[in-house]
């Protein structure tokens, strides 16, 4: 939400500056120049990256407007609950029980591998590969938008050059339109710079930030799986996972995590 709000505020301020600072704000609309910048930038993206990466990148454009922050207190509470449940009921009950492990896909996979008899190092290797390759895919999207941020100003200049050439062709027959022609030609440079600095570059950095947050959250889940193998005490697990966080969030973790009662397995409840 804040991402969308920031984009909206930035675009509104630029539009306000155009309207209030120009006697003829409509001159900033040049659909031919916009087509050159947008079309050329997308074409370069398709040349530089596989089409699947480009489509995935445009899909991530809409994803970044949703909240990308993990609820670390709730996440650690769920991880610690899994450890407490394992220590009381065992790994097979933990694998069978539908605990509310929201968005903890690494932890879920690790629990299932442990229940299937995988050795600790085998599980670690597989989960590390999953995390690493997911990070690599997300960073590809970061690089895609970074490339588009670098390219779009160049296509803006290309559009300006095309406009200048057309202006010079008509210089002899319509000398009075030189100023107007130059202004229209320069709008493509404006489009290129605006798209690069208000859209592509911020999206690139936002995707990178989300990828880094996901990496930390998934690494915390991997640590939880390793602590399951090592049969670590849940208090140690809570403190170990809280070490990833800032001091303020650590206080919340210490105050809230591990306090709730454990859910009973379905068979135990049925017998009761």
Order of alpha helices (4+ residues) and beta strands (2+ residues): alpha-alpha-alpha-alpha-alpha-alpha-alpha-alpha-alpha-alpha-alpha-alpha
